[in-house]
Amino acid sequence: MKLRNNLRKCRFERDEITQEVLAKEVGVTRQTIISIEKSKYVPSALLALKLVKYFGKRFEEVFYIIDDVD
């Protein structure tokens, strides 16, 4: 199973904020946001909750699990 996300979609729904702005709002680097969006990095529970809270969405609207069929 893999953790995927809708961060990019959420950014665009929130006045098309940049990765840099989001990173500053949740206290990480832009590279961290890039890595999360590309599913190269799984955020800590605390960071994931900060992102969800920032967007004002339910956890499942931002993050979801897919079956790994590789």
DSSP file (Angstrom, degrees, kcal/mol; ACC not computed):
  #  RESIDUE AA STRUCTURE BP1 BP2  ACC     N-H-->O    O-->H-N    N-H-->O    O-->H-N    TCO  KAPPA ALPHA  PHI   PSI    X-CA   Y-CA   Z-CA
    1    1 A M              0   0    0      0, 0.0     2,-0.4     0, 0.0    66,-0.2   0.000 360.0 360.0 360.0 148.0    0.0    0.0    0.0
    2    2 A K  E     -A   66   0A   0     64,-2.7    64,-2.7     0, 0.0     2,-0.6  -0.971 360.0-125.5-131.1 145.4    1.1    3.6   -0.7
    3    3 A L  E     +A   65   0A   0     -2,-0.4    62,-0.2    62,-0.2     2,-0.2  -0.792  33.8 178.6 -89.0 125.4    0.1    6.9    0.7
    4    4 A R  E     -A   64   0A   0     60,-3.6    60,-2.2    -2,-0.6     2,-0.3  -0.694   7.0-157.7-117.4 172.7   -1.0    9.4   -2.0
    5    5 A N  E     -A   63   0A   0     58,-0.2    58,-0.2    -2,-0.2     3,-0.1  -0.966  29.4-141.4-151.7 165.8   -2.3   12.9   -1.7
    6    6 A N     >  +     0   0    0     56,-2.6     4,-2.7    -2,-0.3     5,-0.2  -0.127  57.8 128.4-115.4  32.0   -4.3   15.7   -3.3
    7    7 A L  H  > S+     0   0    0     55,-0.3     4,-2.8     1,-0.2     5,-0.2   0.912  72.1  50.6 -59.2 -44.9   -2.0   18.5   -2.1
    8    8 A R  H  > S+     0   0    0      1,-0.2     4,-2.0     2,-0.2    -1,-0.2   0.934 112.3  47.1 -60.0 -45.8   -1.5   20.1   -5.5
    9    9 A K  H  > S+     0   0    0      1,-0.2     4,-2.1     2,-0.2    -1,-0.2   0.916 112.1  50.9 -60.3 -44.1   -5.3   20.1   -6.0
   10   10 A C  H  X S+     0   0    0     -4,-2.7     4,-1.3     1,-0.2    -2,-0.2   0.887 107.4  53.6 -62.6 -39.5   -5.8   21.6   -2.6
   11   11 A R  H  <>S+     0   0    0     -4,-2.8     6,-1.6     1,-0.2     5,-0.5   0.911 110.9  45.8 -61.3 -41.9   -3.2   24.3   -3.3
   12   12 A F  H  X5S+     0   0    0     -4,-2.0     4,-0.7     4,-0.3     3,-0.3   0.832 109.9  53.3 -73.5 -31.2   -5.1   25.3   -6.4
   13   13 A E  H  <5S+     0   0    0     -4,-2.1     2,-0.9     1,-0.2    -1,-0.2   0.758 102.0  64.2 -70.5 -23.5   -8.4   25.3   -4.7
   14   14 A R  T ><5S-     0   0    0     -4,-1.3     3,-0.9    -5,-0.2    -1,-0.2  -0.530 139.5 -68.9-100.2  64.0   -6.9   27.6   -2.1
   15   15 A D  T 345S-     0   0    0     -2,-0.9    -3,-0.2    -3,-0.3    -2,-0.2   0.761  82.9 -75.4  59.0  29.3   -6.2   30.6   -4.4
   16   16 A E  T 3<<S-     0   0    0     -4,-0.7    -4,-0.3    -5,-0.5    -1,-0.2   0.888  70.8-169.5  53.4  45.9   -3.5   28.7   -6.3
   17   17 A I    <   -     0   0    0     -6,-1.6    -1,-0.1    -3,-0.9    -3,-0.1  -0.300  19.1-114.3 -64.9 151.6   -1.0   29.1   -3.4
   18   18 A T     >  -     0   0    0      1,-0.1     4,-2.2    -6,-0.0     5,-0.2  -0.354  19.6-111.9 -82.5 165.4    2.6   28.2   -4.2
   19   19 A Q  H  > S+     0   0    0      1,-0.2     4,-2.6     2,-0.2     5,-0.2   0.866 119.5  56.4 -61.2 -36.7    4.5   25.3   -2.7
   20   20 A E  H  > S+     0   0    0      2,-0.2     4,-2.3     1,-0.2    -1,-0.2   0.919 106.9  47.1 -62.5 -46.1    6.7   28.0   -1.0
   21   21 A V  H  > S+     0   0    0      2,-0.2     4,-2.2     1,-0.2    -2,-0.2   0.933 113.8  47.8 -62.9 -46.4    3.7   29.6    0.7
   22   22 A L  H  X S+     0   0    0     -4,-2.2     4,-1.8     1,-0.2    -2,-0.2   0.922 110.0  53.1 -60.2 -44.4    2.4   26.3    1.8
   23   23 A A  H  X>S+     0   0    0     -4,-2.6     5,-2.5     1,-0.2     4,-1.0   0.925 110.3  47.0 -57.7 -46.5    5.8   25.2    3.1
   24   24 A K  H  <5S+     0   0    0     -4,-2.3     3,-0.4     1,-0.2    -1,-0.2   0.892 109.0  55.4 -63.1 -39.7    6.1   28.4    5.2
   25   25 A E  H  <5S+     0   0    0     -4,-2.2    -1,-0.2     1,-0.2    -2,-0.2   0.836 117.5  33.8 -64.1 -33.5    2.6   28.0    6.6
   26   26 A V  H  <5S-     0   0    0     -4,-1.8    -1,-0.2    -3,-0.2    -2,-0.2   0.415 115.1-109.9-106.2   1.5    3.3   24.5    7.9
   27   27 A G  T  <5S+     0   0    0     -4,-1.0     2,-0.2    -3,-0.4    -3,-0.2   0.844  77.7 104.8  80.5  35.8    6.9   25.0    8.8
   28   28 A V  S   <S-     0   0    0     -5,-2.5    -1,-0.3    -6,-0.2     2,-0.2  -0.766  70.5 -88.7-132.3-178.9    8.8   22.9    6.2
   29   29 A T     >  -     0   0    0     -2,-0.2     4,-1.6     1,-0.1     3,-0.3  -0.509  32.6-114.6 -89.2 161.9   10.9   23.6    3.1
   30   30 A R  H  > S+     0   0    0      1,-0.2     4,-2.6     2,-0.2     5,-0.2   0.876 117.5  60.3 -60.0 -37.7    9.5   23.8   -0.4
   31   31 A Q  H  > S+     0   0    0      1,-0.2     4,-2.5     2,-0.2    -1,-0.2   0.859 101.1  53.8 -60.0 -35.9   11.5   20.6   -1.2
   32   32 A T  H  > S+     0   0    0     -3,-0.3     4,-2.4     2,-0.2    -1,-0.2   0.928 109.3  47.4 -64.5 -44.5    9.5   18.8    1.4
   33   33 A I  H  X S+     0   0    0     -4,-1.6     4,-2.8     2,-0.2    -2,-0.2   0.919 111.8  51.0 -62.6 -43.5    6.2   19.9   -0.2
   34   34 A I  H  X S+     0   0    0     -4,-2.6     4,-2.0     1,-0.2    -2,-0.2   0.937 111.2  48.2 -57.8 -47.2    7.5   18.9   -3.6
   35   35 A S  H  <>S+     0   0    0     -4,-2.5     5,-2.8     1,-0.2     6,-1.3   0.876 112.3  48.3 -63.8 -39.1    8.5   15.4   -2.3
   36   36 A I  H ><5S+     0   0    0     -4,-2.4     3,-1.8     3,-0.2    -1,-0.2   0.941 110.2  51.5 -66.5 -46.2    5.1   14.9   -0.6
   37   37 A E  H 3<5S+     0   0    0     -4,-2.8   -32,-0.2     1,-0.3    -2,-0.2   0.860 112.1  46.6 -58.8 -36.1    3.2   15.9   -3.7
   38   38 A K  T 3<5S-     0   0    0     -4,-2.0    -1,-0.3    -5,-0.2    -2,-0.2   0.392 113.0-120.9 -86.1   3.7    5.2   13.5   -5.8
   39   39 A S  T < 5S+     0   0    0     -3,-1.8    -3,-0.2     2,-0.2    -2,-0.1   0.788  81.3 121.1  58.7  30.8    4.7   10.7   -3.2
   40   40 A K  S   <S+     0   0    0     -5,-2.8     2,-0.4     1,-0.2    -4,-0.2   0.635  73.4  39.8 -90.0 -18.7    8.4   10.4   -2.7
   41   41 A Y  S    S-     0   0    0     -6,-1.3    -1,-0.2    -9,-0.1    -2,-0.2  -0.998  71.8-145.2-136.5 131.5    8.1   11.3    1.0
   42   42 A V        -     0   0    0     -2,-0.4    -6,-0.1    -3,-0.1   -38,-0.0  -0.868  28.8-131.7 -95.7 119.0    5.5   10.2    3.5
   43   43 A P        -     0   0    0      0, 0.0    -1,-0.0     0, 0.0   -11,-0.0  -0.274  23.2-101.5 -69.5 155.4    4.9   13.1    6.0
   44   44 A S     >  -     0   0    0      1,-0.1     4,-2.7     4,-0.0     5,-0.2  -0.245  37.0-105.5 -63.8 163.9    4.9   12.5    9.7
   45   45 A A  H  > S+     0   0    0      1,-0.2     4,-2.4     2,-0.2     5,-0.2   0.908 122.4  52.1 -59.1 -41.5    1.5   12.3   11.4
   46   46 A L  H  > S+     0   0    0      2,-0.2     4,-2.1     1,-0.2    -1,-0.2   0.923 111.4  45.2 -62.5 -45.5    2.0   15.8   12.8
   47   47 A L  H  > S+     0   0    0      2,-0.2     4,-2.4     1,-0.2    -2,-0.2   0.914 111.9  52.1 -65.7 -42.7    2.9   17.3    9.4
   48   48 A A  H  X S+     0   0    0     -4,-2.7     4,-2.3     1,-0.2    -1,-0.2   0.911 111.0  48.0 -59.5 -42.0    0.0   15.6    7.7
   49   49 A L  H  X S+     0   0    0     -4,-2.4     4,-2.6    -5,-0.2    -1,-0.2   0.863 109.2  53.3 -68.0 -35.6   -2.4   16.9   10.3
   50   50 A K  H  X S+     0   0    0     -4,-2.1     4,-2.5     2,-0.2    -2,-0.2   0.915 110.5  47.8 -62.9 -42.5   -0.9   20.5    9.9
   51   51 A L  H  X S+     0   0    0     -4,-2.4     4,-1.9     2,-0.2    -2,-0.2   0.930 112.5  48.1 -64.0 -46.3   -1.5   20.2    6.1
   52   52 A V  H  X>S+     0   0    0     -4,-2.3     5,-1.8     1,-0.2     4,-1.0   0.924 113.5  47.8 -60.4 -45.7   -5.1   19.0    6.6
   53   53 A K  H  <5S+     0   0    0     -4,-2.6     3,-0.5     1,-0.2    -1,-0.2   0.904 107.7  55.8 -62.9 -42.5   -5.8   21.7    9.1
   54   54 A Y  H  <5S+     0   0    0     -4,-2.5    -1,-0.2     1,-0.2    -2,-0.2   0.904 113.0  41.1 -56.8 -42.8   -4.3   24.4    6.9
   55   55 A F  H  <5S-     0   0    0     -4,-1.9    -1,-0.2    -5,-0.1    -2,-0.2   0.615 105.4-129.7 -83.2 -12.0   -6.7   23.4    4.1
   56   56 A G  T  <5 +     0   0    0     -4,-1.0     2,-0.2    -3,-0.5    -3,-0.2   0.867  64.3 127.3  67.2  36.1   -9.7   23.0    6.4
   57   57 A K      < -     0   0    0     -5,-1.8    -1,-0.2     1,-0.0     2,-0.2  -0.736  66.8 -94.2-119.5 167.3  -10.4   19.6    4.9
   58   58 A R    >>  -     0   0    0     -2,-0.2     3,-1.4     1,-0.1     4,-0.8  -0.498  41.0-112.2 -74.6 153.2  -11.0   16.1    6.3
   59   59 A F  H >> S+     0   0    0      1,-0.3     4,-3.0     2,-0.2     3,-1.3   0.895 116.8  55.7 -53.1 -44.6   -7.9   13.9    6.3
   60   60 A E  H 34 S+     0   0    0      1,-0.3    -1,-0.3     2,-0.2    -2,-0.0   0.663 100.0  60.6 -67.8 -16.5   -9.3   11.6    3.6
   61   61 A E  H <4 S+     0   0    0     -3,-1.4    -1,-0.3     1,-0.1    -2,-0.2   0.723 117.1  29.7 -80.2 -21.8   -9.8   14.6    1.3
   62   62 A V  H << S+     0   0    0     -3,-1.3   -56,-2.6    -4,-0.8     2,-0.4   0.809 126.4  33.0-103.6 -42.6   -6.1   15.3    1.3
   63   63 A F  E  <  +A    5   0A   0     -4,-3.0     2,-0.3   -58,-0.2    -1,-0.3  -0.909  62.4 166.1-120.6 145.2   -4.5   11.9    1.9
   64   64 A Y  E     -A    4   0A   0    -60,-2.2   -60,-3.6    -2,-0.4     2,-0.4  -0.979  28.7-121.5-151.6 161.8   -5.5    8.4    0.7
   65   65 A I  E     -A    3   0A   0     -2,-0.3     2,-0.3   -62,-0.2   -62,-0.2  -0.867  21.3-168.5-109.1 138.1   -4.1    4.9    0.4
   66   66 A I  E     -A    2   0A   0    -64,-2.7   -64,-2.7    -2,-0.4     2,-0.3  -0.915  30.7-104.6-119.5 153.1   -3.8    2.9   -2.8
   67   67 A D        -     0   0    0     -2,-0.3     2,-0.9   -66,-0.2     0, 0.0  -0.560  31.0-125.8 -73.4 137.5   -2.9   -0.7   -3.1
   68   68 A D        +     0   0    0     -2,-0.3    -1,-0.1     1,-0.1     0, 0.0  -0.762  35.1 171.1 -86.2 107.5    0.6   -1.3   -4.4
   69   69 A V              0   0    0     -2,-0.9    -1,-0.1     1,-0.2    -2,-0.0   0.199 360.0 360.0-104.7  14.7    0.1   -3.6   -7.4
   70   70 A D              0   0    0      0, 0.0    -1,-0.2     0, 0.0    -2,-0.0   0.508 360.0 360.0 -66.8 360.0    3.7   -3.5   -8.7
